C-alpha cells in the first residue's frame, strides 16, 4: 500500500473519482432511460405521448393497460407467450439433461460425433433460410395450426443449454452413481432420483435462461402466425400494433403493451439477479 | 450385466436430442443446400439452374449494399460497445460502492426482447412525434425536428440501439474474464508507482488476452448476425440504408410486415443465405488469424 499522499495526489484522485462517477451515471442513465420512458409513456394519454414533451404524465391514465389487455388482445398474446415459454423450458431441460446424462456418464460409439454435431449447430447460421424447411415440415405434420410447431423448433435448439449442463454434470461425482447402483437403482432411476435432484440449482438457472429466450423470441412466432393471428405472442402482437390502422394514434397502447411484455420478466430478473448474472458470465453466449 | 444394457440406454437418452437436431437443425441445411441450385418461387415448378443464383448474387448491387451496411453497422456497434463495456467491467470488478446495483442496471436491457425494445426506440426516435424530437424542440436545442429514422441518421440510430442492448452482456463477460487476474499483480504494480492507466495497459489487457480474443470474436459474429431490431424499427429502410445481410436474406423468404408483401425467392434466398454465412465465417477466421498473430508478438 502506498503511503505517499501529497495534496496534488489528493486532488488528482478527486478529479479521477469524479470522472469515474460521471461516466458510471451517464451509462446508467443511457441504459435505463428507454425503460423508464416506456413505463411513463404507458400511463400517458395518447395526445400527451405524441405531442406533450413531458417526462411525468399530467394525467395518470392507467386505463391504457385495461385497453391493451382487452381491445388490443394482449390477454391472448400473454397466454400464448406463457404457454410457449413454459413448455419450451420443461422440454428443453428434459431433452438436454437426458443427453448430457448419457454423454457424461456412459461411453458409446458415436459419442464424439454427437457432441461435434451439437457444437456445429451453434456456429453455422444461414439465417432465415432454415425457417422455410422447418415451416414446411410443420405444415406436413399439421403442427403449424397450433403453437406446437414453434415449441418443437425452439426445443430443438437446445445446444447451448446442453453445453451449460455438461459443466454441471461434471461436478457430480460418479461414485454417487455407483453407490446408487449397489443400492438397486438402474440407469433410469439414477437419472431421475439421484442426478436430477442434485442438479436442481443448475436446472433453476438454465430454466431462467431458456424461459427468457422463448419469451423474447420474435422471428419464429412471427413466421408461424402470419396467417393465424390467434397464435401471436406478445413480441409479435406488439410489433404488429405498429402497422395497425392508425398506428400513430395508438402509441400509448404500444407502450402499455411493451410494459406488459417486459415487466414480468424484469420482476423475475430483479428477484433472481444473481443467477441471471452467473449464468450469462458462465456461458459462451454473447 | 449393467454394461450390456447401458449401450441401449445411452442411445435411448440421446435420441430425443439427436432426432430434433437432425430433423430441425441439419435437415434444413441440406434442404437449403439443394435449393441453392434451383429456381423456385415457393409455389409451382422448381427448375435446376446450376450456379445461376450465385452469378445473379454477384451482380446484385442491393445485396452487396447490404453487406456494406452490415460492416458499417457491426464496426460502429463494436467500436463503441467493446471499450465501453470493458471500462465498466474494470471499474465494477473492484469493490466500489453500488457495484451490485450498477451491474444490475447495465445488464437490464439484455433481459428485454430486442423486438419489444425496437418498438420503444421507435417511439423515442420517431421523426414526426418522437419523444426525442419533442424535447429537442421544446428546449430549443434544435430549431427543426431531426429525421432520426431518415436516410442520414437511420444507421446511427440503429447502432445506438444495438449498443444499448449489448453493453450489459459484454460487461459481464469481461468481468468473468477479469476475475481470473490475481489481485497481487495490481498491488505490486501500485507499490512500484504504476497509475491506473499503466495498470490497465500493462496488466489488464495482456492478461485478459485469450479471454478478450474470444469475447471480441463472439461480439463480431453477433454483430454480423443481428437483424431483428433493425427489422422491427426500420425494416431496412429508408432506401435500404439500414438493410443488413441477414435481413436482406429474410426478405427473400418472408414479408417483414403485413404492409410489405414479399415475392418468395427460395432458390435465390438459399444461395444468398449460404454466401452470407461464408462471409461471416471468413471474417471470423480472418479476425482469429490476425488476433493470434498479435498475441504472439
Boltz contact constraints between the chains, C-beta under 6 A:
constraints:
  - contact:
      token1: [A, 2]
      token2: [B, 190]
      max_distance: 6.0
  - contact:
      token1: [A, 28]
      token2: [B, 105]
      max_distance: 6.0
  - contact:
      token1: [A, 31]
      token2: [B, 105]
      max_distance: 6.0
  - contact:
      token1: [A, 31]
      token2: [B, 106]
      max_distance: 6.0
  - contact:
      token1: [A, 31]
      token2: [B, 109]
      max_distance: 6.0
  - contact:
      token1: [A, 32]
      token2: [B, 105]
      max_distance: 6.0
  - contact:
      token1: [A, 34]
      token2: [B, 120]
      max_distance: 6.0
  - contact:
      token1: [A, 38]
      token2: [B, 120]
      max_distance: 6.0
  - contact:
      token1: [A, 50]
      token2: [B, 129]
      max_distance: 6.0
  - contact:
      token1: [A, 53]
      token2: [B, 134]
      max_distance: 6.0
  - contact:
      token1: [A, 53]
      token2: [B, 135]
      max_distance: 6.0
  - contact:
      token1: [A, 53]
      token2: [B, 138]
      max_distance: 6.0
  - contact:
      token1: [A, 95]
      token2: [B, 16]
      max_distance: 6.0
  - contact:
      token1: [A, 95]
      token2: [B, 17]
      max_distance: 6.0
  - contact:
      token1: [A, 98]
      token2: [B, 13]
      max_distance: 6.0
  - contact:
      token1: [A, 99]
      token2: [B, 14]
      max_distance: 6.0
  - contact:
      token1: [A, 99]
      token2: [B, 17]
      max_distance: 6.0
  - contact:
      token1: [A, 101]
      token2: [B, 13]
      max_distance: 6.0
  - contact:
      token1: [A, 102]
      token2: [B, 10]
      max_distance: 6.0
  - contact:
      token1: [A, 102]
      token2: [B, 13]
      max_distance: 6.0
  - contact:
      token1: [A, 102]
      token2: [B, 14]
      max_distance: 6.0
  - contact:
      token1: [A, 106]
      token2: [B, 6]
      max_distance: 6.0
  - contact:
      token1: [A, 106]
      token2: [B, 10]
      max_distance: 6.0
  - contact:
      token1: [A, 108]
      token2: [B, 7]
      max_distance: 6.0
  - contact:
      token1: [A, 108]
      token2: [B, 10]
      max_distance: 6.0
  - contact:
      token1: [A, 114]
      token2: [B, 14]
      max_distance: 6.0
  - contact:
      token1: [A, 121]
      token2: [B, 21]
      max_distance: 6.0
  - contact:
      token1: [A, 121]
      token2: [B, 25]
      max_distance: 6.0
  - contact:
      token1: [A, 126]
      token2: [B, 32]
      max_distance: 6.0
  - contact:
      token1: [A, 126]
      token2: [B, 273]
      max_distance: 6.0
  - contact:
      token1: [A, 126]
      token2: [B, 274]
      max_distance: 6.0
  - contact:
      token1: [A, 126]
      token2: [B, 277]
      max_distance: 6.0
  - contact:
      token1: [A, 127]
      token2: [B, 246]
      max_distance: 6.0
  - contact:
      token1: [A, 127]
      token2: [B, 249]
      max_distance: 6.0
  - contact:
      token1: [A, 127]
      token2: [B, 273]
      max_distance: 6.0
  - contact:
      token1: [A, 128]
      token2: [B, 249]
      max_distance: 6.0
  - contact:
      token1: [A, 128]
      token2: [B, 250]
      max_distance: 6.0
  - contact:
      token1: [A, 128]
      token2: [B, 253]
      max_distance: 6.0
  - contact:
      token1: [A, 129]
      token2: [B, 32]
      max_distance: 6.0
  - contact:
      token1: [A, 129]
      token2: [B, 270]
      max_distance: 6.0
  - contact:
      token1: [A, 129]
      token2: [B, 273]
      max_distance: 6.0
  - contact:
      token1: [A, 130]
      token2: [B, 28]
      max_distance: 6.0
  - contact:
      token1: [A, 132]
      token2: [B, 253]
      max_distance: 6.0
  - contact:
      token1: [A, 133]
      token2: [B, 28]
      max_distance: 6.0
  - contact:
      token1: [A, 133]
      token2: [B, 31]
      max_distance: 6.0
  - contact:
      token1: [A, 134]
      token2: [B, 24]
      max_distance: 6.0
  - contact:
      token1: [A, 134]
      token2: [B, 28]
      max_distance: 6.0
  - contact:
      token1: [A, 153]
      token2: [B, 24]
      max_distance: 6.0
  - contact:
      token1: [A, 156]
      token2: [B, 20]
      max_distance: 6.0
  - contact:
      token1: [A, 156]
      token2: [B, 24]
      max_distance: 6.0
  - contact:
      token1: [A, 187]
      token2: [B, 9]
      max_distance: 6.0
  - contact:
      token1: [A, 216]
      token2: [B, 113]
      max_distance: 6.0
  - contact:
      token1: [A, 218]
      token2: [B, 115]
      max_distance: 6.0
  - contact:
      token1: [A, 218]
      token2: [B, 228]
      max_distance: 6.0
  - contact:
      token1: [A, 223]
      token2: [B, 254]
      max_distance: 6.0
  - contact:
      token1: [A, 235]
      token2: [B, 113]
      max_distance: 6.0
  - contact:
      token1: [A, 235]
      token2: [B, 115]
      max_distance: 6.0
  - contact:
      token1: [A, 235]
      token2: [B, 116]
      max_distance: 6.0
  - contact:
      token1: [A, 238]
      token2: [B, 119]
      max_distance: 6.0
  - contact:
      token1: [A, 239]
      token2: [B, 115]
      max_distance: 6.0
  - contact:
      token1: [A, 239]
      token2: [B, 232]
      max_distance: 6.0
  - contact:
      token1: [A, 243]
      token2: [B, 257]
      max_distance: 6.0
  - contact:
      token1: [A, 243]
      token2: [B, 258]
      max_distance: 6.0
  - contact:
      token1: [A, 243]
      token2: [B, 259]
      max_distance: 6.0
  - contact:
      token1: [A, 251]
      token2: [B, 123]
      max_distance: 6.0
  - contact:
      token1: [A, 254]
      token2: [B, 119]
      max_distance: 6.0
  - contact:
      token1: [A, 258]
      token2: [B, 116]
      max_distance: 6.0
  - contact:
      token1: [A, 258]
      token2: [B, 119]
      max_distance: 6.0
  - contact:
      token1: [A, 258]
      token2: [B, 120]
      max_distance: 6.0
  - contact:
      token1: [A, 261]
      token2: [B, 116]
      max_distance: 6.0
  - contact:
      token1: [A, 262]
      token2: [B, 112]
      max_distance: 6.0
  - contact:
      token1: [A, 262]
      token2: [B, 116]
      max_distance: 6.0
  - contact:
      token1: [A, 265]
      token2: [B, 111]
      max_distance: 6.0
  - contact:
      token1: [A, 269]
      token2: [B, 111]
      max_distance: 6.0
  - contact:
      token1: [A, 273]
      token2: [B, 104]
      max_distance: 6.0
  - contact:
      token1: [A, 280]
      token2: [B, 172]
      max_distance: 6.0
  - contact:
      token1: [A, 281]
      token2: [B, 172]
      max_distance: 6.0
  - contact:
      token1: [A, 281]
      token2: [B, 176]
      max_distance: 6.0
  - contact:
      token1: [A, 286]
      token2: [B, 218]
      max_distance: 6.0
  - contact:
      token1: [A, 286]
      token2: [B, 219]
      max_distance: 6.0
  - contact:
      token1: [A, 286]
      token2: [B, 222]
      max_distance: 6.0
